[in-house]
Amino acid sequence: MIGKNSEQMRETRLVFYRDDVDRINDVLEEFLKLSGAKANILIDKEGHAVTQAGLTSSLNVDTLSALVAASFAATREMARLLGEEEFTILSHQGKNDHIQLTLIADRCILCTMFDDSTTVGMVRLYAAEASKKLHRIFDTIARRTEAPAGESIAADFGDQAESALDDVFGA
């Protein structure tokens, strides 16, 4: 039997298409330019990177994404112990580098990395604006009833996948 949380997650999960990711990337790039931050990674609440912008080539994005989601989940429980539903912004300050985690539309976490060349205030200001823009994009995606033109799965995909698996496993 599938748990209630798994069912609810499946019902509320967003499907991102190429145009969606392009629109999201535009918001992330604008945020970086205005705030002076180094990088942004948009992470779903399960810990998977959706997209990224900025200087991320030296990062292990998959590991960072999983850790960010776990950190947010742990902090959510701390918030509940304190009588809060959830903390929507988390900050981690290092000696040289810093991370701000911003919950977006209760669906994704925006992980923003920055250093002392900008301020927490600048990052928070522009993160709030980026959050609003991303929320609108997510609302549009959630209301979509069918895939954009050219983005749907081919009708014979199942047959092709089954054939490929038979080839791999020698069936």
Wavefront OBJ file of the C-alpha trace (Angstrom):
o trace
v 0.000 0.000 0.000
v 1.296 3.432 -0.908
v 1.545 5.823 2.010
v -0.487 8.998 2.182
v 2.623 11.178 1.782
v 3.733 9.259 -1.338
v 0.273 9.576 -2.874
v 0.039 13.264 -2.050
v 3.526 13.881 -3.446
v 2.651 12.102 -6.685
v -0.506 14.195 -7.066
v 1.306 17.493 -6.470
v 4.574 16.761 -8.314
v 5.360 19.166 -11.132
v 6.627 18.033 -14.510
v 9.180 20.445 -15.930
v 9.563 20.735 -19.693
v 12.356 22.461 -21.616
v 10.486 25.800 -21.827
v 9.750 25.657 -18.091
v 13.414 25.133 -17.248
v 14.383 27.975 -19.592
v 11.972 30.334 -17.799
v 13.263 29.175 -14.409
v 16.869 29.651 -15.532
v 16.062 33.213 -16.641
v 14.849 33.978 -13.100
v 17.913 32.344 -11.514
v 20.326 34.215 -13.797
v 18.608 37.540 -13.125
v 18.778 36.854 -9.387
v 22.519 36.157 -9.610
v 23.164 39.323 -11.596
v 21.189 41.576 -9.253
v 22.318 40.059 -5.945
v 25.970 39.409 -6.706
v 25.599 35.769 -5.581
v 27.823 33.078 -7.100
v 25.366 30.284 -7.865
v 21.797 29.050 -7.568
v 20.530 25.488 -7.568
v 16.804 24.789 -7.626
v 16.196 21.530 -5.754
v 12.984 19.579 -5.374
v 12.011 18.622 -1.818
v 13.117 15.027 -2.458
v 16.694 16.239 -3.022
v 17.018 16.253 -6.811
v 18.480 19.221 -8.664
v 15.953 20.696 -11.099
v 18.299 23.244 -12.642
v 21.259 25.419 -11.762
v 22.830 28.734 -12.685
v 26.150 30.378 -12.011
v 29.422 28.863 -10.857
v 28.444 25.271 -10.099
v 31.033 23.324 -12.106
v 33.267 22.739 -9.063
v 30.345 21.490 -6.944
v 28.979 17.994 -6.549
v 25.448 19.200 -7.265
v 23.772 15.828 -6.648
v 25.296 15.437 -3.181
v 24.658 19.076 -2.281
v 21.029 18.752 -3.420
v 20.446 15.686 -1.262
v 22.040 17.369 1.756
v 20.013 20.563 1.264
v 16.752 18.609 1.158
v 17.736 16.623 4.253
v 18.699 19.822 6.078
v 15.374 21.390 5.173
v 13.476 18.301 6.348
v 15.302 18.299 9.686
v 14.712 22.018 10.130
v 11.011 21.548 9.341
v 10.769 19.192 12.312
v 12.602 21.689 14.557
v 10.136 24.375 13.464
v 7.203 22.164 14.385
v 8.707 21.518 17.826
v 8.795 25.286 18.293
v 5.206 25.712 17.161
v 5.982 26.925 13.652
v 4.607 25.210 10.579
v 7.916 25.564 8.770
v 10.907 27.869 8.444
v 10.975 29.171 4.882
v 14.510 30.585 4.849
v 17.657 28.981 6.242
v 21.099 30.540 6.235
v 24.473 28.935 6.754
v 27.389 31.300 7.171
v 30.951 30.132 6.709
v 34.251 31.916 6.996
v 34.287 32.805 3.292
v 31.283 31.221 1.665
v 27.636 31.237 2.636
v 24.434 29.469 1.619
v 20.853 30.637 1.823
v 18.055 28.112 1.373
v 14.679 29.500 0.374
v 11.504 27.415 0.197
v 9.676 28.144 -3.049
v 5.905 27.557 -3.195
v 6.242 24.607 -0.798
v 7.635 22.645 -3.766
v 11.322 23.388 -4.227
v 14.271 24.827 -2.363
v 16.381 27.558 -3.894
v 19.971 27.085 -2.742
v 21.930 30.304 -3.198
v 25.688 30.357 -2.694
v 27.465 33.628 -2.130
v 30.576 35.093 -0.551
v 31.573 38.338 1.129
v 31.411 40.245 -2.166
v 27.664 40.613 -1.499
v 25.553 40.815 1.634
v 22.931 38.593 3.207
v 20.520 41.507 2.819
v 21.041 41.695 -0.946
v 20.605 37.941 -1.280
v 17.413 37.988 0.839
v 15.965 40.947 -1.066
v 16.453 39.401 -4.498
v 15.594 35.885 -3.285
v 12.179 37.187 -2.239
v 11.599 38.598 -5.719
v 12.890 35.424 -7.410
v 10.620 33.381 -5.138
v 7.554 35.309 -6.324
v 8.513 34.829 -9.974
v 9.206 31.112 -9.505
v 5.923 30.707 -7.635
v 4.065 32.150 -10.652
v 5.933 29.781 -12.994
v 5.049 26.807 -10.773
v 1.385 27.887 -10.696
v 1.352 27.947 -14.506
v 2.949 24.497 -14.650
v 0.497 23.080 -12.089
v -2.497 24.320 -14.093
v -1.214 22.804 -17.349
v -3.370 19.912 -18.531
v -1.179 18.605 -21.351
v 2.433 18.614 -22.488
v 3.657 21.494 -24.659
v 3.892 20.768 -28.399
v 6.822 18.498 -29.176
v 7.322 17.554 -25.502
v 5.043 14.547 -25.102
v 6.158 10.938 -24.859
v 5.816 9.026 -28.124
v 2.871 6.641 -28.315
v 5.193 3.660 -28.821
v 7.549 4.590 -25.964
v 6.463 1.643 -23.812
v 7.153 -0.842 -26.603
v 10.545 0.744 -27.326
v 11.501 0.691 -23.630
v 10.435 -2.939 -23.264
v 12.459 -3.905 -26.339
v 15.530 -2.050 -25.049
v 15.244 -3.783 -21.664
v 14.915 -7.161 -23.404
v 18.113 -6.392 -25.329
v 19.968 -5.437 -22.158
v 18.828 -8.427 -20.126
v 18.856 -10.921 -23.006
v 15.186 -11.838 -22.827
l 1 2 3 4 5 6 7 8 9 10 11 12 13 14 15 16 17 18 19 20 21 22 23 24 25 26 27 28 29 30 31 32 33 34 35 36 37 38 39 40 41 42 43 44 45 46 47 48 49 50 51 52 53 54 55 56 57 58 59 60 61 62 63 64 65 66 67 68 69 70 71 72 73 74 75 76 77 78 79 80 81 82 83 84 85 86 87 88 89 90 91 92 93 94 95 96 97 98 99 100 101 102 103 104 105 106 107 108 109 110 111 112 113 114 115 116 117 118 119 120 121 122 123 124 125 126 127 128 129 130 131 132 133 134 135 136 137 138 139 140 141 142 143 144 145 146 147 148 149 150 151 152 153 154 155 156 157 158 159 160 161 162 163 164 165 166 167 168 169 170 171
